[in-house]
């Protein structure tokens, strides 16, 4: 009787934890994309990052940081206002790992021995971020803002000279100190206000001149990562929207008036703090020309949207990896899940979607790298960034849900990573411009720089001959040429451009089976309304297996 009772507790047919794998070394799609982007020199660091992402340490830290979110402390125990956010030790360790690896700065600091900028720096940094976001996404917020903020501060040379050495340092220093006493620093954003949201022209925060500086007063509805050392903020100077740098600590060591009203109780992105803040005669410094604040900050948004493209592709890869691992081990109805034709179709479709997302992200990284010297690449980056941002952010939530379903009930528990991936999937589609805002940005690019459309169509047309892509390219040319009802057609237009671009990249860089299946389904219409509906005759088992990482 006792033996029988004990037998009910035997654990069989359960998938072993996916731990101890390397997210870089087995990912042929990623390695090839990095090599094409002239960033193969990052392989050593990517190998180390891939091992970290697949390690039990990283998985434990991610779980702890998301289960034990930030806590606001407005006052100390004797009543002094401190406006501090306390984080679990796991968050600080993750920040140290990310910043120590240069995730925030590599694009700006990578140099040859002669001091010249290293080729492929954007793509190399994208590789590290692609790997990192497979493990944890919350700390990517301050990391990404610091990356973009470095570039924006160069609009104020004196500020940049003071801040950039600390912003590019690979030391994580969370102490609330003046910049001169810091070993490393991070930078955040405080842009949107409750009455305007994405409409930054509706901002009402006011800036008053105070000698060589300015004093800001107003309420910011979203301030990301409020424990950063400084923030880029918009305020009205002489009723013209202008960009400023707001330090958290002043030169004398006192805290700048920066009142955290509350932390946002976000659906996802739990390890990261987002807040509402108030400025009350808060000291700030001019960044960029007076009255050109929106134009200045759009440059930052362009960089952070690029970050979101990479992160979205990365999260899709993480979901695919988990689904492939589970289905390779779990059995049902006499066979492993991966051996059932229905599941093979789902896994193959997920693999195609993930690969196309990765190719899109790294082609964009190439365009950022080459845009300084090549006008066509600059134009391509300009229009491709919102196209890719819109499309991958729309695909990621559906992708994550389908990948989670592959695990059944085991996917819908917090013991694994899908809780974080599922909650995180929608946020990138909202941050840095929701879907309509992003599509309108594509139209704005086409209107102001029509050469960007030509660059996009040229890129799509660079693929080997394919009847589906040829037909889509002709349709796109007509769609862009038609100036009627553009806003109402914006989403359809961007969707067509994104899938055509992905198809072109698949034809150039994937194997023939994967490229043909992608074109037949996404462009040719031989597809259903959900993932897992690839056309009959597709070698689904082979398509799925080629993207499985070995544990």
N, C-alpha and C positions, 0 to 999 in steps of 0.2 A: 504493500500500500504506500509506504513512504517513498519507495523507488519510483512508483508511478507518479506521485505528486511532484517529486523532484524533476521528473522527465518533462513536465509541462513547462518548466522554466528553461529548457534547452533553447538556445538561440540559433536558429537555422534560417537560411535563405534571406539573410539581411545583408545589405551592402556594406562593406567595410568603409570606414571614414576615408574620404579623399584627403590624405595628408602625406607629407613627405615627397611630394612631386615637385617638378620644376616647371613653372608656367612659361618659361622662355625656351628651354632646350628642346622641348617636343613640339613647339608651335612653328611649323614650317611656313605657314602663311605670314606670320609676324616677322620671322627672321628674313624671309625673302623681301618683304616690303621695306624693312629697314635697310637691307643691302642695296636695293634699288634707289633708295633715297640718299645714298652716299653716307650712311650713318653706321656702317658696319663696325666702326671703331668702338661703339658702345657695347659690343657683345659681352665683354667681361663684366661690366656693371650690370647689364641686363641679366646675365646668368646669376649673379648674386641676388638681384631683385626677384627673379623668378623663383629661386630657392626660398627666399623669405616669404613670398606670397603663398607658396605651397606648404609652408611649415606650420606645425602646431602652434608655435609662438604667435605668428601673425593671426591665425584664426582665433586664438584665445584673446588676444588684445582687442581684435575687432568686436568680438562678442561682449567683452567687458565694457568697452567704451560706449557701446550702443545700449546696453542694458542699464548702465549707470550714467545717465545723461548729465549735462551741465546744470549747475544750481546757481541762481542769482543771490548774491549777498549785497543788499543795498547799504547796510550799515554794519559797523563793527559792534562788539559787545557793549561798548559804552556809549553808543549812539552817534559816532562820527560817520558821515556819509563816505562810503568807499567805492560803491558801484563796481563790484568785482564779481567775476564768474568763476566758480570753482569747478574743476574737472576731475574725473577719475584719473588715477595714475596711468591707466592704460592709454588714455588720450595723449598725455604728455609723452609717453614712450613712442606712440605712433608718430607724433609730430617730430620727435627727435630722429626717428628712422627716416621719415620722408625728407626733412630738410637736410639731414646728414648725407642723404643720397643726391642732393642737388635738384630735387624735383621742382623746386621753385625757381631755380636760377640757371640751370645748365644751358638753356638757349642763349643766354647773354654772356656766360663766362667761358664757354668752351673755346679754347685757343690752341693754335699750332705752336710749335716751339719758337717760331719767329714772332709770336704775338698776334698774328693775323687770326681772324675768326675761322673757326673750324667748320668745314663743309658739313652740311647735314645736321646742324646743331638742333634745329627745331624737331626734326624727325627723331634724333637720338633721345631728346627729352620726352617726346611723345611716346617712345617705346617704354621708357621707365614709368610714365604715368599710365599707360595702357596696362602694364603689369600691375602697378600699385592698385588701381581701381578694381581689379579682380578680387582684392582682399578687403579693402575698406574705403568708403567714399567720403565720409564726413570730414576728415582732415584735409581732403582735397580742396575744400572751399578756401580756407586761408592760404593754402599753398598756391592755388591758381590765382587768387587776387594779388598775392605778392608778385608772382610772375608777371602779370599784366601791369601792376602798379609801377614796377621798375621802369618800364618803357614810358609810361605816362609822366612820371616825375622828370624825365629828361626834357620836358617842356619848361621846366624851371631849373636851369643849370646850377644855381647856387644850392637849392634844396637837394638836387640829385647828387651833387658832390658830397654833401653831408650824409645823406641817407643811403645811397646805393651800396657803398661798401658793407654796410650792416645788412641790407636787404638781400644781398647776394651771398652773404656768408653762410657756411654750412653748419652753423651753430644755432641750436634752438635755445632761446633765452626768454622764458616767460615772465621774467621779473619786471615789475612796473617802474621802469627807470627812464630818465632822459636818454635820447639816442646816443649821446656822447659816451655814456657809461654802459651801453649794451654790447654784447658780443655778437648778437644777431638780432634781426628784427623782422616783423611781418606787417603787412598792410591790408586794410579792409576797405569796404565801401559803405557809404551812407548816402544813398541817392534818392530813393522813392519816398513819397509822402502820401499820407492817407487820402488826400483829395485828388491825387493825380495818377498814382501808380506808374505805369509805363510812360505816361504823358509828362515828361520832365519839364515841359514848358509851364505846367501848372504849379510847379514848386513855389512855396511861399517863404521859405527860410530866407532871412535877411542878413546881409553882410555889411558892416560899418567899418570904415577905415580907422585904424588905430596905429598911427605912426607908420612903420614899415610893415605892419601886419594888419589883420582884420579881426573883427569880433562877430561871431555868428550867433543868431538866435532863431530857433525853430524846432520843429518836431519831425523826426524821420521814422517812417512807418516800418521800414526794413533796414536794419544795420547788420551786416553779416560779420560774424566772428568779432564780437565787441571787445575781446581782450587783445586784439592786435595793437601794435605800437602807434599806428597812425591810420587815418582814414581819408580817402578821397571823397569829397562831399560837394554837392551843388548848392549854391545860394545866390540870391539876387543882390547884385552890387549895382547901385544906381538903376535898379529895376531891370538889369540884364543878367541872365543866368550865367554864372561864372563858376569855375572849378577851383577848389581849395584843398590843401592838405591840412588835416586836423590832427596834431599830435596828442596822444593820451597823456603824456608827461611833459611838463614845461622845463625850461633850462635849469631852473632853480630846484628841481626835484619835486615840486608840487604837482598835483594832478590837475590837468585842464578840466574846466567844468564840462562834464560829459555824463549826463544822467541817464542811466539805464532804467527805463520804466517797467519793462517786463521782458522775459524771454518768450519767444514764440513757441507754442506747443505744436510743433510741426508733426505732420503725419509720418514723415521719414527724415533722413538726415539727422538722426537722433544724437549722434556723438558731437555734432557741431552746434554751436550756439548761434542763434539768430535772435535779434532783439528789436525793440522800439527804444529810441533814445531821444533826449532833448538836449539841444544846445542852448545855453544861456550865457551870452557874452563869452563864448568859447573861442579861444585864440586859434587863428588859422592863417595860412600862407597861400598866396596866389600861385596857381598852377596853370600855365597857358595864358593866352590873351584874355583881357577883361571882356565879358560878354560873349565869349566863345566856349562856355562851359559844356554845352551839349556836344559840340563838335569834338572837344577834348575827350570827353568821357566815352563817346562812341568808339574812339580808337581803342579804349580799354575793353569795351564790350566786344569788339572784333576779336580780340585776343582771348577773352574768356569764353566766347562762343566756340572758338577753336578748341578750347579745353573741353567743353561739353561734348563736342563731336567725338573726341578721343575717349572720353569717359563713357559715353553711351555705347560705343563699339566694344569697349573693354568689359562693360557689365554684361553685354550680350555674350561675349566669349566666356565669361564666368558661368553664366547659366547653362550654356552649351556644354561646358566641361563637366559640370555636375550631372547633367542629364545623360551624357554619354557614359560617364563612370557608373551611374546607377544601373542603367540598362544593360551594361556589360556584365553585371554581377547578379542582378535580381532575376529569378525565374518565375514563370507563371504558365500554367497550362502545358507543362512538360518541356518548355524551352526557355532559354534566356529571353528577356524582353527584347533585346537587340536582334534576336533572330526572327521575330514576328514581323510579317510584311507591313502591317499597319503602323507598328512603331518605327520600323525602318524608314517609312515615308516621312514621319514626323521628324525623326532625327536628321534625315538628309535635308529636309527643308530648313530646319534650324541651322544646320551647318552652312547651307548656301547663304542664308540671311546674315549669319555671323561673318562669314568670309567677305561678303560684299561690303558690309559695314566697315570691316578692318581695312580693306583696300581703299575705300572712300576716305577714311580718316588719314591714312598715310599719304595718299595722293595730295590731300590738303596740306599736310605737313611739308611735303616737297615744295608746294607752291609758296608757302611762307618762307622757306629757306631760300628759294630762288628769286623771290619777288623784288628784292633790293636791286638786282642787276638785270632783271628780265621783265620788261613792261607787260608782256603777255601773261607771265606767271603772276604778277601783281594783280592784274585784272581778273585772272582766274580765281585767285584767293579771295578777292573782294566779293564775287558773286557766289562762289562755291561754298563759302563759310555759312551764310544763311541757308542755302539749299541743303547742305549736309546737316546742319543743326536742326532744321525743321524735320527732315525725314527720319533721321536716326532717333530723335526724341519721340516721334510718333510710333516708330516700329518697336522700340525697346519695351514698353509696357506689355504689349501683346506677346512679344517674344518671351519675356520673362514668365508670364502666366503659362504659356505653353510648355516651357522648359520645366517649370515647377510641377506641372501636371504629370510629366513623365515619371516623377517620383511618387505620385499618388499622395496618400496621407502623410507619408514621411517627408514630403516636401513642404507640407503646410503646418509645420511646427517650427518653433524657434531654436531647436537644437542645431539646425544647419544654417546655411547662409541665405536661404531663399526669403526669409522674413525681411532681411535687410535689402536684398535685391528688389523684392516686390515693392517695398515702401519707397525705395530710392528711385525706381524706374520713372515715375511721373515728374519728379522735381526738375529735372534738367529741361523738360519741355516748358516749364513755367519761368525758371530763372533766366536772366539775361534776354528776356523777350519771349512772350508766349507765342503760340503758333501764328496767329494773325499778324502780330507785330513783325515776326521774322519773315513771313511771306511778303509783307509790304516793303520790307528792306530789300528783298530780291527785286521787286518792281522799281524801287528807288535806284538801285544799282543799274538796272536796265535803262532807266530814263536818263540818269545823269552821266553814265558812262556806257553808252551802247556798245562800245568795244568789248565790254565784259561779256556780253551775250555772245559775241563772235568768238571770244576766247573759250567760252563754255562749249559752244557747238563744235569748235575745232577739236577740243579735247575729246568730246564724245565720238567724233568722226575718226579719231586716230586708231580705232580698233580694226582688227581683221574683218573681212566681209562677213556679214550676217544679215539675212533677210529681215529678221525681226527688228534689229537695230537700225537698219537702213530705213525701214518704214517709220520707226519712232523718230528718227532724226528729221525726216521730212515733216512729220507732224509738229515737232517742236519748232522748227523754223517758221511754220505758219502760225503757230500759237503766239510766238514772240512778236511776229510781225503784225498781228491783229491787235489794235489798240483799243478795241471796244470792250466795255465791261471788265476791265482788267482786275479790279478788286474782287469782284464776285468769282472770277476765274483763277485767282491767285493760288489757292491751295492746289487745284488741279494742275496748274502750270508747274509749280515747284515739285510736285510729286512726279510728274512726267520727266522733268529734268533730272531729278535724283535717281530714279530707276534706270534711265538711259545711261547716265554716267556710271552707275554701278555695273550695268551690263557691259559697257565698254571696257571697264577695268577688269571684269571677270574674263572677257574674251582675250585680253592682252596678257593676264598674269595668272589665271587659274588653269586647271587642266580642261581638256575639251569636254569631258562629261559634265563637269560642274558648270562650265560656261554655257553649254547647250541647254542644260536643265534650267538654269537661271533665265536665259533669254526666252525659252519656250513658255515658262510659267509667268514671269513678270512682264514680259513684253508681248508675247504671243497669245496670251489669254488662256493658255491650256493649264488652268489653275483654278482652285476653288476660292472660297472667301476666308479661309483660315489656313494656318500652316499645317503641313501634313497632307497636302492635296496635289503633289507633283504628278505629272502625266504618267500614264502607264508606259512601261518600258524603261523607265529611269532606273539606273543601277543604284538604288537607294542605299543598300548596305555598304557599297564601296564609298559613296559620297560621305556617309556618316563616319566611317572608320578612318578616313584620311585626316580627320580633324581631332581624333581622340588622343588625349595626352596619356602617357603611361604613368601610372601611379607608382 
